[in-house]
Amino acid sequence: MSGATPPRTPARDAPPSSTTCVHAGERPDPATGAIDAPVHLSSAFAFDDAEQAAGAFRGENDHLIYGRWRNPTVSALEAKVAALEAGEDACATASGMAAISAALLTLCEAGDHVVAPRSIYGESARLMRERLPRLGITTTFVDQTDPEAYARAIQAPDASNAAGGRTRLLYVESPANPTLALTDVRAIAALARARGLLVVADNTFATPFGQRPLALGADLVVHSMTKQLGGHGDAIGGVVIGGRELVAQVREAALKSFGGILSPLAAMLISRGMRTFALRARQSNQTAQALADALGAHAAVARVHYPGHPSHPQHALARAQMSAFGALVAFELRGGLDAGKRVLERVRLVTHAVSLGDVRSLITHPASTTHSSMPPEARLAGGVSDGLLRVACGIEETEDVVADLLQAIGA
């Protein structure tokens, strides 16, 4: 491919191809012919004359102004990830939490109310439980597997409502971190449209390889690009994807006002990682399925949490909503926390570390790490038991990852 013609945009309900991952958002540099986008390490950009500068600030031309507003290296990454999610536009941020915060703070103001899942990434829960109330934004946490629970939690504008004001948005994280519980995104989106609300979906776990929330009716999608999109454990970044108008609002708040920008160097690393995203996703999804099947047949395992396993209570929804079931598997051993600790101490190939989406397979104990900031009662209500372990499958050979977990459990 010469770069003169951009790759075909994938259908909104189809997983991104390797062709899209490699070519979307990228062209040979017109000045040098370099096939990799240059890393523009510049805080400001020169104008030809005063009128061009004034026009840029008035929005009458696209001339670059300042690195906090826009950077060519970051823009190339935004175009690539927007293509993967089949969105109109994307806004890259300094981290996944910066993307989540930007989306919520852009769409909500004092007096607004959010409905969110009980089982959710610990820092997202903390943002909604502790930080946003200081700004007058309240959250009700519900059973994300029940669309009716979302409906019951919606608040109408009422001056006498001491719990908060009118509901502004419904927040979705499916599969959930770390229980892998699912939310019926179509049902939540239909509910939101009927009530005049917005839907924000965290798609970090599913990735666009496994699920495209915009096609299911969500208004905005957020990602921690640190995870499987970047895929190499060497760069931190986040992104908000959606319609052009909403993303423009996020860009004004997240970048120009809040200043949560992604560095050009991190953008280059993530963009490079995304070129192999589809290949990596196929391998890690294959390993996760094999691991879930092996764990489900093991006498020492009390329960496996994986949307692609027949024992998952929402397996039918997973088959209807997802094109792949993801690279993460959670499981609980019959020996509880003590047995789980022994596994953490005895893995040889799998690395004991937080995060996910790396080329390496990682294992962690959520209750004492990623979800330790949650009150115990809230954590348990969300299904995060003391004995739960989470494995994020990498790109090692499938049989090697499975063998390592089985020897650690059987030791």
Order of alpha helices (4+ residues) and beta strands (2+ residues): alpha-alpha-alpha-beta-alpha-beta-alpha-beta-alpha-beta-alpha-beta-alpha-beta-beta-alpha-alpha-alpha-beta-alpha-beta-alpha-beta-beta-alpha-beta-alpha
